Amino acid sequence: MLQHLTLRDFVIVDRLELEFSAGFGTLTGETGAGKSILIDALALALGERADAGVVRAGCEKAEIAATFDIAALPAVARWLEENGFETEGDLLLRRVIDAGGRSRAWINGSSATIQQLREVGEWLVDIHGQHAHQSLLRADAQRQLLDAHAGLEDLVRTVGAAWRRWRDADQAWRLASEGSDALLREREQLEWQVRELDALAFNAEEWATLDGEQRRLGHAASLIEGAQYALGVLADDETACERQIDRVSTRLAGLAEYDPALAEVAGVLGSVQAELSDAVSTLRRYTDRVDLDPSRLAEVERRMDSILALARKYRVQPVELPVLLAEWRERLATLSAAADLAALQANVELLQRAYLESATLLSAGRQVAAQEMGVQVSAVMGQLALSSGRFEVALLPVENAASQGGFLRGAAYGLEQVEFRIGGLAGNEAKPLAKVASGGELSRISLAIQVLTSRSASVPTLIFDEVDVGIGGGVAEIVGRLLHELGQERQVLCVTHLPQVAARADWQWQVSKAKRDGVMLSAIQPLDEASRVQEIARMLGGVDITEITLQHAQELLRSTP
């Protein structure tokens, strides 16, 4: 769960450190005090997109650091290990955004990408925004909610991969069918080019060998002359170095008997004699081996000319000819396969069957999940004063997905579209959500779905950012109870303006905004029992807090379990 959050120079927060508890907590305060700033900061720590606007005016950078207890999340530990991050102890996510909008991130002290923050963040926190009910009207959001609730994400990915393989095979078959003459001409040209390079039988290592041999044979006379000159100077001439050093060494060795200081020089000269002797032996072996072979030189140069001719013909360097040959062979294999239209069509049919097999499994899972979700969301709706409403999940066949001939476009996510419907609110017939629900009803339906899907999720921390907008009265008390029950299983934080919801919390923070040194700043204060009474009374009665509102606030708190 989330343990600690630190903010520095973020929007209108100069410095803030918060310690989080388990259970259900609420964040309350005056409108505009900055209640959602905390959620925005946490979202950035989890990899949300950032810009320079989050840096407090006049500051160089904003910093956010979030610490999580991951002892009960072995999947996170495995992810950290696989990605090369420290796995011991708690998990620390840190994000810095400078005044120019540039962003940097760290995971457990090691530099990380924003994508890595997003990946690990998906295991840690699920944030439900106050406009979640708007996204709920999108068909893709409805499908993703159903699949996530049913635990079908892996199967959805399998279906998508199968669909893409089928699509690619279908495109290859169609291209081959429509352009067979052009493909045949290209294939014939490639076959001739491949035969030409195959006949050359050349590899990149040979070129280096030929080049070295050509250099040696072409300069053989100079090499022999140079080696013989070196032998003369070092050993063979009357005044050769070897003889001169031998004389000096012998004389110094004799003199060292009278003055030991010369013994060290004599020893050095002894080493020089040994090294010089080795050099002379190496030179003698070299002169015995080097020969003048004009026929071999001509043979090497003919081979190099053949290689260079083809390299110039195909406009590549000699060492690149083997790479070019490999590319041509690969392309030729592709064209050969493309020329076999029957095989291509058979492959399309094979991949179509594979897709339909996995898509049918997905459809069966969605059928079961749709029925269960309809019953469960309807039950929660009944608690939210929507007892006359009935929630349904309709599965509509994808257009042309029933066709058995040809490629099924638009079926990357399966054989059906998902549509949330409501019956009983405006007539008994179930109709699409967007057509029958008012704003207040839509927010309550959205909340019912979020509470239900959160219960089935594995994320340990749930955050609701003013999802209770448009709700009041007795329904608000039920919302508070639902979130409190959810807090028994998960860590839940709710930004709310409803006293009935705040009163149900296990802990409560108050957000306030005030000027300090001429600068408007936001602060968050944990509330004790007495402070909670005052804050809930403010939420009930506004600016003027009376004895009646205080009594009502105390009553609300006492009535909570």
Steps between C-alpha positions, in 0.01 A plus 500: 500500500596868477701598808655840442470789254733801482442810287738788435398816312206332329228736363409694822674265746842605625583201718276215612564162659212258559486165678215276378307245702307190400123498464274773363615862512351821366644830385270799555518878490364815343442510126822612330720415797689243293346168602581341166864617506593198709346266242669683213838473672458129564397448138827662390697269730323214325605614153229746396598753236647823644558858388667811638168623645536271802808690622411759763538857373854631547652156568749303291341158534226294662574171679269215592601186689265213589585201721308170483498190713529213249546211743169349385572563129745234379420591138646847559817352650538278193450798269764701688748214477433444128555869430819530705367700798566448872248257650573525872264692729233746393452637148591865441381682188641849439422752229654843431357751249701814428370843401566421135268199508775238494441199720720240670403191698656254746394163639669402827774753432581381147419703190182381327285582199149642525373181336656297782321721755172428320567126491572465870225751585237270350573254782473762774219755461171530314373858466134568420459860387197722547431483126514121482131490414579687177750240381242238595300604194777386262467154350869420546488598869197276553676207333817552706299519825321173427820320399692629803217406737491148352880461498504452124785741414748221413246336270425837340872540422510148355201577278659826385828328410312225310299765313815687395664179371186420304485855362865493388455162329186625327682809372790286371259273314313793344822673391628180345172447318484855364869539402605153385661619169719763669597252773599245236731749326660600830546135591676417170739794541581402858565138399757616243669734750513233769658252255764759408599563863478131586749427220738755651499298827627799696485586871606811691790321676656408164528864398713584803723198429538588132576862577774404747653244266499743206677762707765250610564350155500840333776624731695175539825638358492802731420276795793268433741790446391669820533182707847428362615857572375465860692172539817665374477788747404280792713184448673433165718807430848539654377787716157345578321598822504147634881484494547851641263437791669167571840674527364774731320246718815285537716794596254641757457159656877487559510850645208421732741289706668826606186714530165322560314814380570385141340161558148643455590646157658170400180320596289736288727441201458126553124541463553713189716223349225244558231723345724583204574131442126425487444786251780371274359145506155629406642703209692195365182288505312782325756531216488121449117510468444809284528423130422660168210311331369702203250228404333504843490881494325491161253241630413712804457813289269318254282384788486851646408644157207257473371600840544872433318470167185362665527749786506788249215343304273487800634823655618358831834452676662157442441393861127577456448248219421207737240717682345592165486133403324411827244776444432381145457141617251613766305707248509213252360263762220749566424531128510124456248465779292779350499325165324205660153656525346176618742481793436865587125446498537189712705701751228766513239235575721343767551833677131580466412178683757580770349846544142372513598237756645754744230758421229244575657431839500875566134525399407222743683676783330828418156334496547371855654827624228712336224315681679514836590867463142589407363340818770643728491858370120496514519401867735790582278736299211398722696621801563831324130585460484354152301193595274539199800482269643186350858480374576277204811423297409434137741318272443609140661312208776699332390616157594231240645280779241234419634471145683178424675620186789742503668705769283639785588864546432671830519177699836556670336486846274206430178415325277741690469858611413571863215740578381599847123539514248619757140387524222618728599867528332622184282210399549131556703440185874512561672773300862622467626678811548835327137515386314436823707623798502859627821655636420410861390148409807450286734595785326253733512223239867578441566479873319165522716361219820639651427355842422162346804486270729624778393209719611256232828680425833405657629857547548570874431877495184657355450874461165665422527864394156663557318208339200586719422821309124530444418276797343613826260421782450139602685379192813674625484296822484182293796612291696557820406156625602334172839671505545413868430133423747517214753643747482180703664319209716771343657835577245756376538878473208717389501870417146603593274795576233285667490495883317165495796345314765670714330384820542137390876531468750333733717812471457844352722779370404862443638708215529874550642791305649817644749778423846474649751776433272627227483162325188280485585151626305180562544278804355169626428441867411161656189539716444361848153423636419859603633645174293252301186624671587857400580404139188291451292780655654738245410256222143485633441868573744703296668812642282544811538201731220482756438275795247312290752426224754394762246264654415367157870444426547315830195291423638410157830390651334305782273318255797359309622157604 
